[in-house]
Amino acid sequence: MMPKFASGFWQCKLRYKTQEELLKVAHEYKDKGLPINVIVIDFFHWPNQGEWKFDPKYWPDPKGMVDELKQLGIKLMVSIWPTVDVNSENYDEMNDKGYLIRSERMYQDSYHFMGNETFFDATNPGARKYVWDKAKQNYYDNGVRMFWLDEAEPEYGFMYDFDHFRYYQGPALKLSNVYPLEYAKAFYEGQKAAGQKDIVNLVRCVWAGSQKYGVVLWSGDVHSTFESLQKQVVAGLNAGLSGISWWTTDIGGFTGGNVHDPQFHELLTRWFQFGTFCPVMRLHGFREPAEQTIEHADRMFNQPFGSGAFNEIYKYPRPTYEILRKYLFMREAIRPYVMEQIKEAHTDGTPVMRPLFYDFAKDGQTWDISDEYMFGPDVLVAPILHAGQTKRDVYLPAGEDWIDVNTKQTYHGGQTVTVDCPLDTLPLFTRASHPLDSLLNFTVPAEKD
């Protein structure tokens, strides 16, 4: 069961470089009266890959940082990578104990990203315990309770020859797709053994059964384009149908969004509206202008990775900020409803977001629609997925009357209606027989002085 705090807003970017910077952002959200429940520390906060700890130069007081965030009502999530650099303080010991993925032929390193790395072997129980013990000592014991399990494929950077790799449980050709499940299991089992009950970790990949280990799947490092946004809707629906109910996306896309570009402001707004009606609402991205690109990383040995431009909603131009703020508070208003759907997912496996045919199987037209969806049983969401779009057609399933949340007009189901959708408007409908009052009665709170 997902804890209540995780149904709120998650603030993230690539990347907050220092403890001071992260705490400043957290305080700014609170000072402006903006809802925020989780803030995230992304990669390369560590000295070396394979050293699961904060670099004390930039993060001098992890426990104090977690305590300060706790006083603000904010949970901290920390990025974990399964990579182990040859220069890591743990490399030799892990190699000697057989805790690293093995190669069948000449080369042991399997990834080049800011160094020469291989991956810990998550299929090995000893390796799982070893990595968790490091994470517990350096993160968990300092109060961190949420982990972002990135690089979960694992991503063999320069060589995708799967016959080259071997795991503790067998050859990579046979086992590679189970890696993210075992990776998630390492942290779930460790957290559970430490007494934690509300386990929620973010992971880039899953396998059948991953939902047993408290994971939120996100759709990866997607591009900041409307084409990519269109794909997110389908990805989220298929994830839910596959049994992975806790799903999210990088709101705004991960790469290619320039914070000074009005076209990106439009995309971010539409993506943020969609993200409001996802199981988890998480803002993330490597915003431009940035110091370097991800592609530079394969030759940036022993250099600090950059930060990218800002990604806090209040730093965008005022017209954009006002719309983002509106939907941030809309998410806050519907959180009791979201938690009802989370409980359904927990008890019955019911997807939080699902295709129209899930609830209206007898209506044949619903089976061919992939750009609308139900968010729980009572809300129909029709996201805007094209640049410059200010009207869209919405099919309303038969057998129900529907109330347009924006206009309060009621329609009979079994028809397609055309609705206005200026930039500040997301087409939303609720069942007339069971309306969601928190949406119908929603108003944007006044700004905090």
N, C-alpha and C positions, 0 to 999 in steps of 0.2 A: 504494500500500500504506500503510495507516494505521500510524504508528509505535506501538510498544508503550505509551508513556506515555498515549496518548489513550484506551486501553481502560480506564483507571482512573477515579477519581472526580473530577468537576469541581465546584468550589464557586463559587457565583455568587449574587448578589442585586442588586436595584435599591435602592440602589447604594452602593458604597464611595466615600466622598467624598474621602478623603485617603490619601496614601501611608502615613501612620502607622497609620490604621485598617486598611488592607489587610494590612500586614505583621503587625499584632497578631493578626489572624484566622489568618494562615498559621502563625504561631508557636504559637498555641493548639491548632490541629489537630495539629501535630507534638508539642507537649508532652504531649498526651493520647494519643499513639501511634495516631492515627487516619490511615488511608490517605487521601492527597490527592495528586493529580497535576497538576491545573490550577486556577488561581484567576483570576477574571475581573474586569476593570475595565469597568463599564458606561458608559452615555452621559454626556455633559456633564462629562467630565473635561477638556474643551478650553475655551479662552477664548471662541470663537465657532464656530458651525457653519460648516464650510468652512475651518477652520484645523486641519489634521490634526496636532495636537500636544497635549502635556500643558499644562495651566494651571500655570505654575511656582509660583503662590501655594499650591496644594494638593499639587502633585507636584514637589517641588524637585529631586529627584535620581533621574530615571528609570533611569539605568544602574545606580546603586547599588542601587535597589530590585530590578531584574531580577537582579543578581548575588547579592543576599541570598536571593531566592527560589530561585535556582539551587543555592545551598549547602544549602537545605532539600529539594532534589529536586522543586521545584514549577515548572511552566511558567506563564508569564503570557500571558493572552489580553486583547486590548484592543478595545473597541468602536469601530467605524468607521461613520459615517453618510455617505450620499452627498449630503446637503443642504449648500447654500451660502447663508449668510445675506447679505443685502444689505450688512451692516456688516462682513462678513469682510474680512480683509486681502487675500484672494485673489479677491474677487468681481469687481472691475473688470477685472483681467487675464484671468480666465477668460471673462468676458462678451465682452471685446474679441477673444479668440482663437476664439470660437465653441465653447467647451468646456461650455456650459450648455445644458440642454434649452430649446428655443425654443417660443414660443407663436404660434399662428396669428392671434390677435386681440389684444386690448388689454393684458391683464395678463401680465407676465413672471413674477411670483412665483406659485408653485404649491403652496405649503405654508406653514401658519402653526403653528409649534410652538416656543414660546419666541422668536419673532421672525418675520421675513418671509424666506422661503427659496424657492429653486428647487433643482434637482438637477443634479449634473454629468452630462454626456452620456456614459454608459458605452459607447455604440456608437461613439464617436469615439476612434480609437487615440491621438490626441494628448491627449485628455482623460484617458484611462486612464493614460498615462505621466505626465502632470502630477500626478495625484492620488497615484500610487504614489511618485513622486519626493519628494513632501512627506512621505508616510508613512515612506518609507525614511529620510529625514533625521532625522525626529523620533521614530520608533518603532524601526524595524529596526536602525538604527545604534546604538541604545541597548540592543539585545539582544532586543527583542520579536520573536517568531517565529510568533505565532498572532493572527489577526484575526477579529473578530466583525462580519461584514458585515450590519449591521441595515438596516432601512428599504429592503429590496431590491426592493420591488414595481415601481417606487417608489410610495409612498403619497401620491397627490395629495390633500392634506388637505381643502381646501374646495371642490374642483372636480374631479369625476371625469368631465368631458367630454373623452373621449380625442381627439375630433376637434380639440381646442384645442391639442394639443401636437405637436411635431415633433422628431425626432431627426436626428442626422447621417446615419444610414442610411435615413431615410424617415419617414413619418407614424406617429404613435403608434397609430392604429387598426390598423396592420399589424404593428407591431414591439414593442408594450409588453411582451408576455410574455417576450421574449428579454432584457430588461434585467438580471434577476438573473444570467443566464449571463455576460453581458459584464462585469458588476460583479465577479463572482468571478474572471473571466479577468484583470482588471486586476491583482489582487493575486497570483494564481498566476504570471502571466508575470513580474511584478516580482520575486517571491521566487525563482523559478527562475533568473532572470538574475543574481540576487545570489549564487547558488550553493547555495541551500537545497534539500534533497531531501525531507525529511519534512514536506510541506506539508499542514496541516490547518486549515481556516478554517470558522467557523460562519456559516450564512446562513439568512435567514428564508424565502426563496423559491428555487426552482430551475426550470430548464427542461430539456428533453431534451438530454442531453449534459453537464449541469452536473457530473456525477460525474468528468469528465475533469480538473476543476480543484480537486480535493482538498477538496470541501465536505462538511460535515456539515449536513444540513437539520434544522431544528427546526420544530415545528408552530405557532409563533407565540405571541402573547400570549393564551393561553387562560385561561378562568375557573377558579377554585378550587371546582369542584363535581364531584360524582360523575358527573353527566351528561357533563361535559367529559372526565373520565377515561375513560368508556366510548368516547368518540369517538377518544381517543388510540390505543387498540389498533387500531382500524380504519385510522386514518391511517398508523400505522407499517407495517402489513401492506401497504397499497396503495403506499406509497412504495417498499418493497422490491421489489414486483412491477413497479414502474415503472423499475427500474434504479438507484434511489437507495438504496444499501445502508447508507450512513452516515446514521443518523437518530436523533433524540432529541426529548425533550419537556421543558418546564419542570416538573420534579418538584414537585408540590404545586399546580400552576397558577400563572399569573402574577398575576392580580388577584382580590381578595376573600377571601384567607386571613388570618384574625386569629390571631396567634400565641398569644393567651390563650384561644382558643375550643376546648374539648374536641372539638367536631365537626370542626374543622379538623385537629386532631391525628390523628383517625381517618383523614381523607382523606389527609393527608400521609403517614401510615404506609402506606396501601394504594398510593398513588402511588409511594412510594419502593421498595416491593417490586416493582412493575411496572418501575420504572426500572432496577432491578438487572439485569433481563433485557431491556434494550434495547441496541442496538449501542453507544451512548454513554450514560453515566450522568451526568446533569447536574442539579444542584439549582439552581433559580432561582425568583424571585418578587418582586413588589412587595408586601411583607407589611404588614398593618395591625396596629396603628394607624399611619397615615402622616400626614405633615405636610400633604399635599394629594393630589388625585387626578390621574390622567393628563389628565382632561378640563379641569383648570385650566390646562394648559400653553399653550393657545392665547391666553391673555391674561396670561401671566407673563413679559412681555418684560423682559430685563435683570435677572432675578432667578435665584438659584441654585435648581436643582431639589432636592427633598428626597431622603431616603434610605430611608424606609420602616423598618419594624421589623426586628429581627434575622432571620437565616435560616441560622444555623449549627446543625448538628444537636445539639451539646452544650448549646445554650441552651434547648432545649425541655424540658418537664417530664420528670423522670427516667424514668417508664414509657415515654414516647414515645422518648426518647433511647436507651434500651436496645434497643428494637426496631430503630431506624434504625442503630444501631451494629452490630447483628447482621447486617443485610443489606449494610452497607458492607463488612464483612469477608467476607461470602459472595461479593460481587463480586470482592474481591481473590483469593479462593481459586479462582475459576473463570476468572481472566484468561488462563491458558494456553489454555483451551478457546475463550474469546472470540477470541483472536488466531488460532486455527486457522480460525474462521469468517470473520474479517476477511481472511485470506489467500484463502479460497475466493471471497469477494466480489471480491477484487482480480483473481484469475486467471480466474474463470469467470462473474462477475456474480451468483453465488448470493446471494440475500437472507440476511442474518444472522437476522432474524426473519421468519417466513413462515407463511401459513395452513396448516392441517393437510393440505389437499389437495395442497400442493406435494410433500410426501414420501409421501403415501398417496392418490394419485389414483384408485386402483382401489376405494377405499372410498367409496361414494356419499354416505355421511352426512357425510363431512368437508367436502364442498363447501358445506354450509349452516351452517357454524359460524364465527362471527366474534369470539367472546369467549374463545377459546383460541388458542394458536399454538405453533409449534415454534421454539425458539431453537437454531439449528443442528440437526443431524440427530438428536441424542440426548436433548434435553430438551423436555418438553411443559410449557408454562406456562399456568395457569388463573387469571388475576388476579381479585381480588375487586373488583367494580365497583359495589357498592351499599352504602349506609350501613347499619350494624347487621348485616351479613351474617356469620354464623358457620358456615354450611354451604353447600356448593354442589355441583351436579352437574357431573361432568367426563366427557366422552366420550373413550374411549381407542381410537384407531384400530385396525382389524383387521389381522391379519398380524403382530402383535408382542405379546409380554408386556411388562408395564410394572411398574416398581417405584415405589411411593409414597415419595418422598424423605423425607417427614416421619415415616412409620410403618414404613417398610421392608417393607410388605406388597406381595406380587406379585399382579397381576391379568392375566387374559387380555384381549387387545384385542377390539374389536368390541362393547363394552358401555359403558353409562353407570354410573358409580359415584358415590356421594354421600360426600363427605369433610368432615371437620371443618376449620374454618378460623378459629379464634379470632384476635384481632387480631395476634398475633405470628407467624401462620402463613400462608404463601403456598402454595397447592396446586401441587406440582411432581412430575413423574414423569420417570423416565429409562428408556430401553430396557433390558429385561433382557438382550438379546443384546449390548448395547454400553453398559454402564452408565457414567455419569460419576462416577468415584470421588471427585473433589473435592467433589461435592455430597453423595454418600452418606456420606462420612466427615467432613463439615464439623462443626467445633465452634467456638464463639465464643471467641476468645482472652481471657484475663484482662485486666482494665483495668490500664493503666500507673499505677504509684504516682506 
